């Protein structure tokens, strides 16, 4: 067990409250600049480390870091072929730290839903803006898809779901 004796409800809410500002900032930054700063992804990893050390057994933390490393390696394969941005890969790896293996399928489904909703939202926003100039790089015609939006949405939904189940 970790250093703190938190109930599952307390741990779930602590995770949601500590990560939500970072996830929202990453989504907005990606929409605005088409870039996710390293300090945001590092912040997500540090929050996991702090909460993990306080609430999880060391063996579980080690497995979570192994999973995060796997996501990072696979993600950088996508990055090397130009299919994902580096910030997106690092954000996915940092978020993977929070997901136990038995929840991976659910989180992948939430990510797929987030990608579909994100693509639809970006398409609609670009259509509404049309040819007008915008400071939001992700909304410019021909811009790539800001995956940080979908990753953040999926993780916020996951954390909220876990918190709701913990009641």
Protein Blocks (a to p, Z undefined) as FASTA:
>chain_A
ZZbdcdfklmmmmmmmmmmmmmmmmmmmmmmnopacfklmmmmmmmmmmmmmmmpcfklm
mmmmmmmmmmmmmmmmmmmnopacfklmmmmmmmmmmpcfklmmmmmmmmmmmmmmmmmm
mmmmmmmnmmaccfblklpghiacdfklmmmmmmmmmmmmmmmmmZZ
